[in-house]
Amino acid sequence: MIKKTLFAAVVAAAALCMAIPAAAEPQVFTTSDGVLSIELPDENWKEMADPAKWVSFSDGANLITLEHLSNGETLPDIAIADDHYVNVYQAIASTQNEVFIITGSVVDSAKITDVCNAIMSVKVLKYDTKLAVKKQQQDTSAGYTIVAMDATMYATAGVNVRAGYSTNDQILGGIGTGTSVHVTGKVQKDGADLGWYQVSYNNGTGYISASFLSDKAPAAASGNSNASGSVQFTGEARTIYASDGSAVTIYKRTDGKWSDSQGLPYTQILDYEFQQDRDGITYTTNKPQTGNSNTPLASGFTAYWPNSNATTLTPYSDGYYYSSDWVRYTDNQDGSYSGVDGSTLYDYDPISGSPDDAYEGDY
């Protein structure tokens, strides 16, 4: 028998989820049957219709889901981080006859504290009622229809685009706040709107939660000197990494810059390198090598592309060199370095011929 009020945290990522003071005022959500409550980070988090979960919340990119089972039912698999969610946290709250699974999936590392605080805030308000138990597994074979539409709608926040109309479905990418999308249909089950739209995305079809789309064009932005009412988003999204491995998802704007889900602008320096305009932090599209098993042997040195543009190469304990965008290079022992992406760097300027041997043989 599971002891009453047992609360066990199961962490499916490298970091431990601990309660940390949050900056924003939390929004308390109580399930319609009064069985459970959770403090959502702020007003940007919205409840999403989801046929595969009991309750789902999202701020457009990050996700918190609640599942409810009776004691004796098989627990779902532990959720883990993947190429899209950089951290996943999972907790179990149980009574004698009920089990609640709370899962937080984080795209933007800056939101880890918010998501962890929300998970740890869950309270069971009624015990052993079984009123909340709902088997809402998605059944695409019956009851689900797509009602055709031809409309333009706008994202009210940075939001994921998925391959299907459930948070269990694959993430195809994302669109930024204010991005216009062509809506081709709305999903219904047994004649009632399910809360998801079908949209045209990257020359194909995707699905977006109706909670994050509006038929009203966004007003001119305020409070951000880099924002403008004329700035729109292209629909392209990327995950980029700081040197400590923390990740953030950014969305491409029509003015050539990128913005994260908080509206902070980023300037693209190279195809693989971005700089946050506010703090000047450099991010790259390749996840950095971290951990004690592979550490830098010395400070980086200047290396050059064939067109004389400079970058930095750093020797690591695994015997390879890594560029600032974390591409791995091999020393050819002739002043050149071959990258796994097929590129070549030199420890001298190949156009001017000026050697840069100050570093040569130093370590």
C-alpha positions in Angstrom: 0.0 0.0 0.0 1.4 3.4 -0.9 1.6 5.7 2.1 -0.7 8.8 2.1 0.9 12.1 1.0 4.0 10.4 -0.3 5.8 12.8 -2.7 8.8 11.5 -4.6 10.7 13.5 -7.2 12.1 11.5 -10.1 14.5 13.6 -12.1 15.1 12.5 -15.7 17.8 15.0 -16.4 21.3 15.8 -15.0 20.2 18.5 -12.6 18.1 18.2 -9.4 14.8 20.0 -9.3 14.8 22.2 -6.2 12.4 24.9 -5.1 13.9 28.3 -5.8 12.3 31.7 -5.2 10.5 32.7 -8.4 10.6 36.2 -9.8 7.0 36.4 -11.0 3.7 36.0 -9.1 2.5 32.4 -9.5 -1.0 31.7 -10.8 -2.9 29.0 -8.8 -4.8 26.5 -10.9 -7.2 24.1 -9.4 -8.6 21.2 -11.4 -12.3 21.4 -12.1 -13.2 18.7 -9.7 -11.2 20.3 -6.9 -8.8 17.3 -6.5 -5.5 19.0 -7.1 -3.9 22.4 -7.4 -0.7 23.7 -8.9 1.0 27.1 -8.9 1.8 28.0 -12.5 4.8 30.4 -13.0 2.8 33.4 -14.4 -0.1 34.5 -16.6 1.7 33.4 -19.7 1.0 29.7 -18.9 -2.2 28.5 -20.3 -4.2 25.3 -20.1 -4.1 23.3 -23.3 -6.6 20.8 -24.6 -4.8 17.5 -24.9 -6.5 14.1 -25.6 -3.5 12.2 -24.2 -3.2 13.9 -20.8 -5.4 14.7 -17.8 -4.3 18.4 -17.8 -1.6 20.2 -19.8 -0.1 23.7 -19.5 2.3 25.6 -21.7 3.8 29.0 -22.2 4.1 28.2 -25.8 7.4 26.3 -25.7 7.9 24.8 -22.2 5.4 22.2 -20.9 3.8 20.9 -17.7 1.5 17.9 -17.7 -0.6 16.2 -15.1 -1.7 12.6 -15.2 -3.9 10.7 -12.8 -4.2 7.0 -12.3 -5.8 4.6 -9.8 -3.5 2.7 -7.5 -2.7 -0.6 -9.2 -2.6 0.9 -12.8 0.7 0.7 -14.6 2.7 3.9 -14.2 3.9 5.5 -17.5 7.5 5.5 -18.5 9.8 8.1 -17.0 10.1 11.1 -19.3 13.6 12.0 -20.5 15.2 15.0 -22.2 15.7 14.8 -25.9 16.9 16.9 -28.8 14.2 19.5 -28.1 13.6 19.4 -24.3 16.9 20.1 -22.7 15.7 19.2 -19.2 12.8 17.1 -18.0 11.6 16.8 -14.4 9.1 14.3 -13.2 7.4 13.9 -9.8 4.9 11.5 -8.3 2.3 12.4 -5.7 0.2 9.6 -4.3 -2.5 8.7 -1.8 -3.7 5.2 -0.9 -5.7 4.8 -4.0 -4.5 7.4 -6.5 -1.3 8.4 -8.2 -0.5 11.8 -9.8 2.3 12.2 -12.3 3.6 15.7 -12.8 6.1 16.3 -15.6 7.9 19.5 -16.6 9.6 19.7 -20.0 11.9 22.6 -20.5 13.0 24.1 -23.9 14.4 27.3 -22.5 17.0 26.8 -19.7 16.0 30.2 -18.3 12.7 28.6 -17.3 14.0 25.7 -15.3 13.4 27.5 -11.9 9.8 28.4 -12.9 9.0 24.8 -14.0 10.7 23.3 -10.9 8.8 25.6 -8.5 5.5 24.7 -10.3 6.2 20.9 -9.9 7.0 21.3 -6.2 3.9 23.4 -5.6 1.4 20.6 -6.4 -1.1 19.9 -3.6 -3.6 17.1 -3.4 -6.8 18.7 -2.0 -9.1 15.7 -1.9 -8.0 12.2 -1.1 -9.2 8.9 -2.5 -12.0 10.4 -4.5 -11.0 8.8 -7.9 -13.2 11.6 -9.4 -10.2 12.9 -11.4 -9.4 9.6 -13.1 -10.0 10.1 -16.8 -8.7 7.8 -19.5 -8.1 10.3 -22.3 -5.8 8.3 -24.6 -5.8 9.6 -28.1 -7.7 7.5 -30.5 -7.2 8.8 -34.0 -9.4 6.0 -35.5 -12.7 7.3 -34.3 -14.3 10.6 -33.4 -11.5 12.9 -34.6 -12.1 15.1 -37.7 -10.4 18.1 -39.3 -12.9 20.8 -40.2 -11.5 22.7 -43.2 -10.6 26.4 -42.7 -8.8 29.1 -44.7 -7.7 31.8 -42.3 -4.7 33.8 -41.1 -4.0 33.8 -37.4 -1.2 35.1 -35.2 0.9 33.6 -32.4 0.3 35.3 -29.1 3.6 33.8 -27.8 6.4 31.7 -29.0 4.8 28.4 -29.5 5.7 24.8 -30.7 4.4 23.4 -33.9 3.7 19.7 -33.6 3.1 16.8 -35.9 -0.2 16.0 -34.3 -2.8 17.5 -32.0 -1.4 16.3 -28.7 1.6 17.2 -26.5 2.8 13.6 -27.0 3.3 14.3 -30.7 6.7 15.2 -32.2 7.8 18.9 -32.2 8.4 20.0 -35.8 9.7 23.5 -34.8 8.2 26.7 -33.5 7.0 30.2 -34.4 7.6 33.5 -32.6 5.2 36.0 -31.0 3.3 37.8 -33.7 4.0 35.3 -36.5 1.2 34.9 -39.0 0.2 31.3 -40.0 -2.2 29.9 -42.5 -4.8 27.9 -40.6 -6.1 25.1 -42.8 -8.4 23.4 -40.3 -9.6 22.9 -36.7 -9.6 19.6 -34.9 -12.8 18.3 -33.6 -13.9 15.2 -31.6 -17.4 14.0 -31.9 -18.4 17.5 -33.3 -16.8 19.5 -30.5 -13.7 21.7 -30.9 -10.7 19.9 -29.4 -8.6 23.1 -29.0 -6.0 22.5 -31.8 -5.6 24.1 -35.2 -4.1 22.5 -38.3 -1.6 24.9 -40.0 0.6 25.1 -43.1 4.2 24.8 -41.8 7.5 24.4 -43.7 5.7 23.2 -46.9 3.8 20.7 -44.9 1.2 20.4 -42.2 1.5 21.0 -38.5 -0.7 21.6 -35.4 -0.7 24.4 -32.9 -2.7 24.7 -29.7 -5.6 27.1 -30.1 -4.6 28.7 -26.8 -1.7 30.4 -28.6 -3.4 31.6 -31.8 -5.5 34.7 -32.3 -7.3 36.1 -35.3 -6.2 39.6 -34.4 -2.9 41.0 -35.7 -0.5 42.0 -32.9 -0.3 45.6 -31.9 3.0 47.5 -31.9 5.3 46.2 -29.3 6.4 48.4 -26.3 9.0 48.4 -23.7 11.7 47.0 -26.0 13.8 49.4 -28.1 14.6 46.6 -30.5 10.9 45.7 -31.1 8.6 47.3 -33.6 5.1 46.7 -34.8 6.4 46.1 -38.2 8.6 43.2 -37.0 7.2 39.8 -37.9 8.5 36.3 -37.6 9.5 33.9 -40.4 8.5 30.7 -38.7 12.1 29.5 -38.4 13.3 28.4 -35.0 16.6 27.2 -33.6 18.0 25.8 -30.4 21.3 27.5 -29.4 23.7 26.9 -26.6 25.8 29.0 -24.2 29.3 27.8 -23.3 28.0 26.1 -20.1 25.6 24.0 -22.2 22.4 25.9 -21.2 20.0 26.1 -24.2 17.5 28.6 -25.5 15.1 28.5 -28.4 15.1 31.5 -30.7 12.8 32.6 -33.5 13.8 34.3 -36.7 12.4 37.8 -37.3 11.9 39.6 -40.6 14.4 42.3 -39.6 17.2 39.7 -39.7 17.4 39.3 -35.9 16.2 36.6 -33.7 14.2 36.7 -30.4 13.6 34.2 -27.6 10.3 33.5 -25.9 10.9 36.5 -23.6 11.3 38.9 -26.5 15.0 39.4 -26.0 16.8 40.0 -29.4 19.8 38.1 -30.7 22.1 39.0 -33.5 23.4 36.3 -35.9 27.2 36.7 -36.1 27.8 33.6 -38.3 25.6 30.8 -39.5 26.2 28.9 -36.3 26.9 31.7 -33.9 24.5 34.2 -32.2 25.0 37.0 -29.6 22.3 38.1 -27.2 22.0 41.9 -27.6 21.3 42.7 -24.0 24.1 40.8 -22.2 26.5 40.1 -25.1 26.5 36.4 -24.4 27.6 34.2 -27.3 25.6 31.1 -28.3 26.2 28.5 -30.9 24.1 25.9 -32.6 26.3 23.0 -31.5 26.0 21.8 -28.0 29.3 22.2 -26.2 31.4 19.4 -24.8 31.1 19.4 -21.1 32.1 17.2 -18.2 35.4 16.3 -16.4 36.2 13.6 -18.9 36.9 16.1 -21.6 38.5 19.4 -20.5 40.5 22.2 -22.2 44.3 21.8 -21.9 45.0 25.5 -22.5 43.5 28.8 -23.7 42.3 28.9 -27.3 44.4 30.3 -30.1 43.5 32.2 -33.2 42.8 30.2 -36.3 41.7 31.2 -39.8 39.2 30.2 -42.4 40.5 30.1 -46.0 39.0 33.6 -46.5 41.1 35.0 -43.6 38.2 35.3 -41.2 39.4 34.5 -37.7 38.0 32.1 -35.1 39.3 30.3 -32.0 40.5 26.7 -31.6 41.0 25.2 -28.2 42.9 21.9 -27.4 40.9 19.4 -25.3 42.0 16.4 -23.3 40.4 14.0 -25.8 43.2 14.9 -28.3 41.0 17.1 -30.6 40.6 20.8 -31.0 37.2 22.5 -30.8 36.1 25.7 -32.4 34.0 28.4 -30.7 30.9 26.7 -32.2 32.0 23.3 -30.9 32.9 21.7 -34.2 35.7 19.0 -33.6 39.0 19.5 -35.5 42.0 17.2 -36.0 45.5 18.6 -36.1 47.1 17.7 -39.5 50.6 18.6 -38.2 51.1 21.0 -41.1 49.5 24.2 -39.7 46.0 23.1 -40.7 43.1 21.5 -38.9 40.3 19.4 -40.4 36.8 19.6 -39.0 34.2 16.8 -38.9 32.0 19.1 -40.9 34.4 19.1 -43.8 35.9 22.5 -43.1 39.6 23.4 -42.7 41.2 26.0 -40.4 44.8 27.3 -40.4 47.0 28.6 -37.6 48.2 31.3 -39.9 46.3 33.7 -42.2 46.3 31.8 -45.5 45.8 35.0 -47.6 48.4 37.3 -46.0 50.7 34.5 -45.2 51.4 36.0 -41.7 52.1 33.1 -39.3 50.4 33.0 -35.9 53.0 30.7 -34.2 52.9 32.3 -30.7 50.8 29.4 -29.6 52.6 26.6 -31.5 53.9 23.9 -29.2 52.9 25.7 -26.0 51.0 22.9 -24.2 
